[in-house]
């Protein structure tokens, strides 16, 4: 497009009075208001085909006469390669009725970006509305239909003569001064424009080459002196000095060391300040009773000052213990923010905070808080379904239906002797499987069997894995009901 920009600067003031010897005449800024972006109000002429229209598109892109009139922080800054690429996509449509979804799918741009580029094509006079799209609630949105237009400024700059009136004007000739530029535009219009590269492309080498060309610097590269070990021929002398390579034996055995060894990062990544805030918030929510239902991000935001100062969870808890906490805290984040106000000023040093933590651990209040979970009053769950399950679990064993269908499966002599285990060899495979299924559904079956016949017999009947799992769960917060032997049942 640089060639187009250089050639487009050589303009003519009118179609009948060309300027010779490369004289420059600057046309006014290219801009079409919205009221004149319709086919009935446009000052341009309808392009006969997409090839002729693309010539005008390339001329506008290289002329520099157009500058978007919108907020500079939004949208494209100029008529660039992406706009030319979208214009080429429009030449594939007949009639030219591109929907935003179609252009978004073809280009990968957002809807706002597509609207920006279509607006630039209209503002330069290259597109005109034949029918504007509609958006009616409850009905399908209709896409706008456009007409390829060639701006009046294009005809004036290249000295193109036309006949007729209005948008139906036709070309009758061209001035001699514009023939060379038209030939270059025709060559550009015949090529397919590819998708523009991203902004991370290699622009620095291109700028460096242009700067070197302006300063008259020429860098020559000889065919004999190349910086690659794959070269077959070598030069007799080299200004870069001799390059030594390790022997093939070391390369084959892997003994050669890289001059820049790769640094391998081991261990966990260190948390930044934001990560430490969230970590501190999570620890406090787990340890402080009245913060159980608080939001971690909100608590992390409140702990910003103390976390950045290097406070730990024990130090925050010790500071909160300086005042009595109410029995019910409706808004933990607000209560915490009020308690921690000025905390870094009151406890500025790490040594003082450490002494405060030791004093808190030795206090009676800390001891009472450690045993509060086991000795405190039990609070019923808030969920209705969980409360129903707890009520069923606390119900007396006599009220629960007892299934005696499987009681007869055990040998009879096992019911009358505490010290004698039942003969499990008499049970069939189906009976053992039923007992294990029942034990998985009700862990009390395992405890009853242990009370009646011992743990060894229970492990033989229910397997070591199931007995271990039942014992592990009984050691946690799960409820362990009173054991009822089969004989008393």
C-alpha positions in Angstrom: 0.0 0.0 0.0 3.0 2.3 0.3 3.2 2.4 -3.5 -0.4 3.5 -3.7 0.2 6.2 -1.1 3.1 7.7 -3.1 1.3 7.6 -6.4 -2.0 8.9 -4.9 -0.3 12.0 -3.8 0.2 13.1 -7.4 -3.2 14.4 -8.0 -4.8 16.7 -10.6 -7.1 19.7 -9.7 -9.7 19.0 -12.4 -10.4 16.4 -15.0 -9.6 18.7 -17.9 -6.5 20.5 -16.6 -3.8 18.0 -15.6 -0.7 19.2 -13.9 2.6 18.1 -15.5 6.0 17.4 -14.1 4.7 15.7 -11.0 3.0 18.7 -9.5 1.0 18.1 -6.3 -2.6 19.3 -5.7 -4.2 18.3 -2.5 -7.9 17.4 -2.6 -10.1 18.3 0.4 -10.6 15.7 3.1 -12.7 12.7 2.1 -15.8 12.5 4.2 -19.4 11.7 3.5 -22.0 12.5 6.2 -24.7 10.0 7.1 -27.4 11.9 5.3 -25.5 11.4 1.9 -24.7 7.7 2.5 -27.8 6.6 0.6 -28.0 5.6 -3.1 -30.5 8.4 -3.8 -28.3 11.1 -2.1 -24.8 9.9 -3.0 -22.5 12.1 -5.1 -20.6 9.1 -6.5 -21.4 6.7 -9.3 -22.3 3.1 -9.1 -19.4 0.7 -9.9 -20.0 -1.6 -12.8 -18.3 -4.6 -11.2 -16.2 -5.5 -8.1 -12.9 -5.2 -10.0 -13.5 -1.5 -10.7 -14.7 -0.9 -7.2 -11.6 -2.5 -5.7 -9.5 0.0 -7.6 -11.3 2.9 -5.8 -10.9 1.0 -2.5 -7.1 0.7 -2.9 -7.0 4.4 -4.0 -8.8 5.5 -0.8 -6.6 3.3 1.3 -3.4 4.8 -0.1 -4.5 8.4 -0.5 -4.6 9.4 3.1 -7.6 11.7 2.6 -9.8 9.9 5.1 -9.6 10.1 8.8 -12.3 8.6 11.1 -14.3 11.2 13.0 -15.0 9.5 16.2 -13.5 9.2 19.6 -9.8 8.4 19.2 -9.9 5.7 21.9 -12.4 3.6 20.0 -12.3 1.9 16.7 -9.7 1.8 13.9 -7.5 4.9 13.5 -7.3 4.8 9.7 -8.4 3.1 6.5 -6.1 0.1 6.8 -5.6 -3.4 5.4 -8.5 -4.9 7.4 -10.9 -2.5 5.8 -9.6 -3.5 2.4 -9.9 -7.1 3.2 -13.6 -6.7 4.3 -14.2 -4.7 1.0 -12.9 -7.7 -0.9 -15.3 -10.0 0.9 -18.1 -7.7 -0.1 -17.2 -8.2 -3.8 -18.2 -11.9 -3.4 -21.8 -11.0 -2.6 -24.4 -10.3 -5.2 -26.6 -8.5 -4.1 -24.3 -6.9 -1.5 -26.2 -7.8 1.6 -23.7 -8.8 4.3 -24.9 -9.5 7.7 -22.8 -8.8 10.8 -22.8 -12.5 11.7 -21.5 -13.4 8.2 -18.6 -10.9 8.4 -17.8 -11.9 11.9 -17.6 -15.6 10.9 -15.4 -14.8 7.8 -13.0 -12.3 9.5 -13.0 -13.4 13.2 -13.7 -9.8 14.3 -16.2 -8.7 16.9 -19.5 -7.2 15.9 -18.4 -3.7 16.9 -15.3 -4.0 14.8 -17.3 -5.1 11.8 -19.7 -2.1 12.2 -16.7 0.3 12.4 -15.2 -0.9 9.1 -18.6 -0.8 7.3 -19.0 2.7 8.6 -15.6 3.7 7.2 -16.6 2.3 3.8 -19.7 4.4 3.9 -18.0 7.5 5.1 -15.5 7.4 2.3 -18.3 7.1 -0.3 -17.4 3.5 -1.3 -20.7 2.1 0.0 -24.2 3.4 -0.1 -27.4 2.1 1.4 -30.0 0.7 -0.9 -32.0 -0.7 1.9 -31.1 -0.3 5.5 -31.5 -3.2 7.9 -34.2 -3.3 10.5 -34.5 -4.7 14.0 -38.1 -5.3 15.0 -38.9 -7.0 18.3 -40.4 -10.4 17.7 -39.2 -10.6 14.1 -36.0 -11.7 12.5 -33.4 -8.9 12.0 -32.9 -7.9 8.3 -29.4 -7.2 7.0 -28.7 -3.9 5.1 -28.2 -4.0 1.3 -25.4 -1.9 -0.1 -24.3 -0.7 -3.5 -20.7 -0.4 -4.6 -20.0 3.3 -5.2 -17.0 5.1 -6.7 -16.4 8.5 -5.0 -16.4 11.7 -7.0 -13.0 12.5 -5.5 -11.6 9.4 -7.3 -12.7 10.6 -10.7 -11.3 14.1 -10.0 -7.9 12.9 -8.8 -7.3 10.5 -11.7 -8.9 12.7 -14.4 -11.6 10.3 -15.3 -14.2 11.7 -17.6 -17.8 10.6 -17.3 -21.1 11.2 -19.0 -24.6 11.1 -17.7 -26.1 12.4 -14.5 -26.4 11.1 -10.9 -25.2 7.8 -9.8 -25.7 6.2 -13.3 -22.7 8.1 -14.8 -20.5 6.0 -17.0 -16.8 6.4 -17.9 -15.9 7.9 -21.3 -12.2 8.5 -20.9 -9.2 9.3 -18.7 -6.4 11.9 -18.6 -2.9 10.9 -19.5 -1.6 11.8 -16.1 -3.9 9.3 -14.4 -3.2 6.3 -16.6 -0.1 5.1 -14.8 -1.8 5.3 -11.4 -4.9 3.5 -12.8 -2.6 0.7 -14.0 -1.1 0.2 -10.6 -4.5 0.3 -9.0 -5.7 -2.3 -11.5 -2.8 -4.5 -10.6 -3.6 -4.3 -6.9 -7.3 -4.9 -7.5 -6.5 -8.1 -9.4 -4.7 -9.6 -6.4 -6.4 -11.3 -3.5 -6.0 -9.6 -0.2 -5.0 -12.0 2.5 -6.0 -11.7 6.2 -3.9 -9.0 7.8 -1.3 -10.1 10.3 -1.5 -9.3 13.9 0.2 -6.4 15.5 3.0 -8.6 16.8 4.4 -9.1 13.3 8.0 -8.2 12.5 7.6 -4.4 12.0 10.9 -3.5 13.6 13.1 -5.1 10.8 11.0 -3.4 8.2 11.4 0.0 9.9 15.1 -0.6 10.3 15.5 -1.4 6.6 13.5 1.7 5.6 15.7 3.8 8.0 18.8 2.3 6.4 17.6 3.0 2.9 17.0 6.6 3.8 20.5 7.0 5.3 22.1 5.3 2.3 23.3 2.2 4.3 23.6 -0.9 2.2 24.4 -4.3 3.8 25.8 -6.8 1.4 25.7 -10.5 2.2 28.3 -12.8 0.5 27.4 -16.2 -0.7 30.7 -17.6 0.6 30.5 -16.3 4.2 27.4 -17.6 5.9 26.8 -18.1 9.6 25.5 -21.7 9.4 27.3 -24.9 10.2 25.4 -26.6 7.3 27.5 -24.8 4.7 29.4 -27.1 2.4 31.9 -24.6 1.0 34.1 -22.4 3.3 35.8 -19.1 2.8 39.5 -18.6 3.0 39.2 -15.7 5.3 36.5 -14.5 7.7 36.2 -11.2 9.5 34.0 -12.8 12.2 36.7 -15.1 13.4 36.9 -18.9 13.5 34.1 -20.8 15.1 34.9 -24.0 17.0 32.4 -26.8 17.4 32.5 -29.7 20.0 33.7 -33.1 18.7 31.1 -35.6 17.5 31.9 -38.0 20.3 30.6 -35.5 22.9 27.6 -34.6 20.8 26.7 -38.3 20.5 27.1 -39.1 24.2 25.4 -35.9 25.3 28.3 -34.5 27.2 28.2 -31.1 25.5 26.9 -28.4 27.8 24.9 -25.5 26.6 26.5 -22.1 27.2 23.1 -20.8 28.5 21.7 -23.7 30.6 18.0 -23.7 31.0 16.8 -22.8 34.5 14.4 -25.4 35.9 11.9 -24.0 38.4 11.2 -26.5 41.2 8.8 -26.3 44.0 5.6 -24.4 44.4 5.2 -21.0 42.9 5.4 -18.1 45.4 2.2 -16.3 46.1 1.9 -12.7 45.3 0.2 -10.2 47.5 -3.3 -11.0 46.1 -2.7 -14.7 46.6 -1.6 -14.2 50.2 -4.8 -12.2 50.9 -7.0 -15.0 49.6 -5.0 -17.6 51.5 -5.3 -15.6 54.8 -9.0 -15.2 54.2 -9.5 -18.9 53.7 -7.7 -19.8 56.9 -9.7 -17.3 58.9 -13.0 -18.6 57.6 -12.1 -22.1 58.6 -10.9 -21.2 62.1 -13.2 -18.3 63.2 -16.7 -19.7 64.0 -18.7 -16.5 63.1 -17.0 -16.3 59.7 -18.2 -19.7 58.5 -20.6 -18.3 55.8 -18.5 -15.3 54.7 -17.3 -14.7 51.1 -13.6 -15.4 50.6 -13.1 -12.5 48.0 -14.8 -10.0 50.3 -12.8 -11.1 53.4 -9.6 -11.0 51.3 -10.3 -7.4 50.3 -10.9 -6.5 54.0 -7.6 -8.2 55.0 -5.6 -6.3 52.4 -3.8 -4.1 54.9 -2.9 -6.7 57.5 -2.0 -9.3 54.8 0.4 -6.9 53.1 1.9 -6.1 56.5 2.8 -9.8 56.9 0.2 -10.9 59.5 -0.6 -14.5 59.9 -4.0 -16.1 60.7 -3.0 -16.7 64.3 -2.0 -13.0 64.7 -5.4 -11.9 63.3 -7.3 -14.3 65.6 -5.3 -13.0 68.6 -6.1 -9.4 67.7 -9.8 -10.3 67.3 -9.8 -11.9 70.7 -9.0 -8.6 72.3 -12.7 -7.9 72.3 -15.7 -10.1 73.0 -17.5 -11.4 69.9 -21.3 -11.3 69.9 -23.2 -14.6 69.8 -24.6 -13.9 66.4 -22.9 -12.0 63.6 -25.2 -11.2 60.7 -22.6 -9.5 58.5 -19.1 -11.0 59.1 -17.3 -8.8 56.6 -18.5 -5.6 58.2 -17.8 -6.9 61.7 -14.3 -7.9 60.7 -13.6 -4.5 59.0 -14.6 -2.7 62.2 -12.5 -4.9 64.4 -9.3 -4.6 62.2 -9.5 -0.8 61.9 -6.1 0.5 62.9 -4.7 -2.9 63.6 -1.4 -2.3 61.9 -0.9 0.8 63.9 -1.6 -0.9 67.3 0.6 -3.9 66.5 3.3 -2.7 64.1 6.1 -5.1 64.8 6.3 -8.9 64.3 7.9 -9.5 67.7 4.9 -7.8 69.5 2.5 -9.8 67.4 4.3 -13.1 68.3 4.1 -12.3 72.0 0.4 -11.5 71.6 -0.2 -14.9 69.9 1.6 -16.8 72.7 -0.5 -15.0 75.3 -3.7 -15.8 73.4 -2.8 -19.5 73.2 -2.2 -19.6 77.0 -5.5 -17.9 77.8 -8.6 -19.7 79.0 -10.7 -18.2 76.2 -8.4 -20.0 73.6 -8.7 -23.2 75.5 -12.5 -22.9 75.6 -12.6 -22.1 71.9 -10.6 -25.3 71.1 -13.1 -27.5 72.9 -16.2 -25.5 71.8 -16.8 -27.9 68.8 -17.2 -30.9 71.1 -18.6 -29.4 74.3 -20.7 -26.6 72.9 -24.4 -26.7 72.3 -25.3 -28.5 69.1 -27.0 -26.4 66.5 -29.6 -27.9 64.2 -28.8 -27.7 60.4 -30.7 -25.1 58.4 -31.7 -27.5 55.6 -35.1 -29.1 56.1 -34.0 -32.4 54.4 -30.8 -32.6 56.6 -32.9 -32.0 59.8 -35.2 -34.8 58.7 -32.2 -37.2 58.3 -30.9 -36.2 61.7 -34.2 -36.8 63.3 -34.4 -40.2 61.8 -30.8 -40.9 63.0 -31.7 -39.9 66.6 -34.9 -41.9 66.7 -34.8 -44.9 69.1 -33.8 -48.2 67.7 -37.2 -49.7 68.7 -39.0 -47.3 66.4 -36.9 -48.2 63.4 -38.1 -51.2 61.4 -35.8 -54.2 62.0 -35.3 -56.7 59.1 -35.0 -60.1 60.7 -35.1 -61.9 57.3 -31.3 -62.2 57.4 -30.9 -63.2 61.0 -31.6 -66.8 60.3 -28.7 -66.8 57.9 -26.1 -67.1 60.7 -25.5 -70.5 62.3 -27.6 -71.2 65.3 -24.8 -72.0 67.7 -23.3 -68.6 67.1 -26.2 -66.9 68.9 -25.7 -68.4 72.3 -22.0 -68.1 72.9 -20.1 -64.9 73.3 -16.7 -66.4 73.1 -17.4 -68.7 70.1 -17.6 -67.2 66.7 -20.2 -68.4 64.2 -19.2 -70.9 61.5 -19.0 -68.7 58.4 -18.2 -71.7 56.2 -21.9 -72.7 56.3 -22.9 -69.3 54.6 -23.4 -69.3 50.9 -21.9 -66.7 48.6 -25.3 -65.0 48.2 -25.8 -64.8 52.0 -22.3 -63.2 52.5 -23.0 -60.7 49.7 -26.4 -59.8 51.3 -24.7 -59.2 54.7 -22.0 -57.0 53.1 -24.6 -55.0 51.2 -26.6 -54.5 54.4 -23.5 -53.4 56.2 -22.7 -50.8 53.6 -26.2 -49.4 53.9 -26.2 -49.5 57.7 -22.9 -49.3 59.6 -24.6 -50.3 62.8 -24.7 -53.9 61.5 -20.9 -54.0 61.7 -20.8 -52.7 65.3 -23.5 -55.2 66.3 -21.5 -58.1 64.9 -18.3 -56.9 66.6 -20.1 -56.7 70.0 -21.6 -60.1 69.6 -18.8 -62.2 67.9 -15.6 -60.0 68.0 -13.7 -58.0 65.4 -12.0 -61.0 63.8 -15.3 -62.6 62.9 -16.5 -59.2 61.5 -13.5 -58.8 59.3 -14.0 -62.3 57.9 -17.6 -61.6 57.2 -17.6 -58.0 56.0 -13.9 -57.8 54.7 -11.1 -55.7 56.2 -11.8 -52.8 53.9 -15.4 -52.3 55.0 -14.6 -52.7 58.7 -11.7 -50.2 58.4 -14.0 -47.7 56.6 -16.7 -48.0 59.2 -14.2 -47.5 62.0 -12.7 -44.5 60.3 -16.0 -42.8 59.8 -17.0 -43.5 63.5 -13.9 -41.5 64.6 -15.0 -38.3 62.8 -18.1 -36.0 63.3 -20.4 -38.8 62.1 -23.0 -39.9 64.7 -22.3 -43.2 66.4 -25.5 -44.6 67.8 -25.7 -47.0 70.8 -24.9 -50.6 69.9 -27.7 -53.2 70.1 -26.8 -56.8 70.0 -28.8 -59.3 68.0 -29.7 -61.3 71.1 -31.4 -58.3 72.8 -33.1 -57.4 69.5 
